[in-house]
């Protein structure tokens, strides 16, 4: 699998959330509880948008939102940021 981050998303990750591509890769590598589908009507995509919460190698907790393109084995990053308590609680409740 390869990671794809558009220039616009990469700029937002850097300016707004101070998240690096390396941190996103670390989160994928440390994810233990799997991915959840984003089922909100305004966020529907084809293929579906997925997300998870995981830690970087330095213990920073991030919510990573992405689209998995299985046909060309590409993970398209939509965003990544430090999750709020509601997101953490929802992920912990559903993912385990």
N, C-alpha and C positions, 0 to 999 in steps of 0.2 A: 504494500500500500504506500502511496505517496500522498503528501500533504499539499493542498492548494489553498493559498490565501491571496485574495485579490489585493491590488495596491490600495484600494479604498479601505478594505477591512484591516489590512496591515497598519495603515496610518491611524485608524481608529483605535486599534489595539494598543498602539504605542502611545498616542496622545491622551486618550480618554481613560484607558485602563492600565497602562504601563505593563502590558503583558507581551512576552516575547514568544517567537515561534518555538524556541527551545523549551520554554515552560509548558507549552501546549503538548509537545511531544512527550515530555516527562509525565504529564497527566494521563495521556493515553497509555503509557507504559505502566503506570501504577494503579490504573482503574481496576478495582476488584469487584464492583457490584453491577457492572454492565451498563447498558445504555437505555435511556427512556425515550419514548416517542413524544414529540411536542404535538399534542392533540388540540391546541388552541386554534380556533377557526382562522384567525388572522395570520397564522404562521404555517399554514398548510403548504407543502411543497411536494413535488414529484421528482425524485424519490423523497420520502418523508424526512423531515428535520428530526434529529435526535440530539440528546444532551446527556451529560453526566457531570458529576462533581468528584474531583480527585485532587491529590496533592502533588505539588512539584517536588523535586529532590530536596528542596530546602524547606518543605513543610507549608508552602503557600497553598491555600485552598482556592481552586478555580472551578467555575462552571464553564464547560466547553460545549458550545452549540455547533453542530456540524450536519452536513449531508454526506452520506456514504454513496458513492457512485460505484457500484459493484462491477458494472460492465467494463470500466477502464481502471478499476482498483485505485480510485482517488478519493481522498477524504477532503471535502471542501469545508473550510472553516467559515462559519458565519459570524461568530463572536466568542469571546472568552473574557471572563471578569470574575472578581471575588463575589461569591454568592451571598445573598442576605440570609437571615435565619429562617425565613419561610421556605426559601428554596432548599436549604440544607435539610430542614425537617421533612419536606415533601420527598426529596430524593431518598433520605434514609428510610422513610416509611414504605415507599413503593419498591425501591431497588433491592431491598433485602428479603 
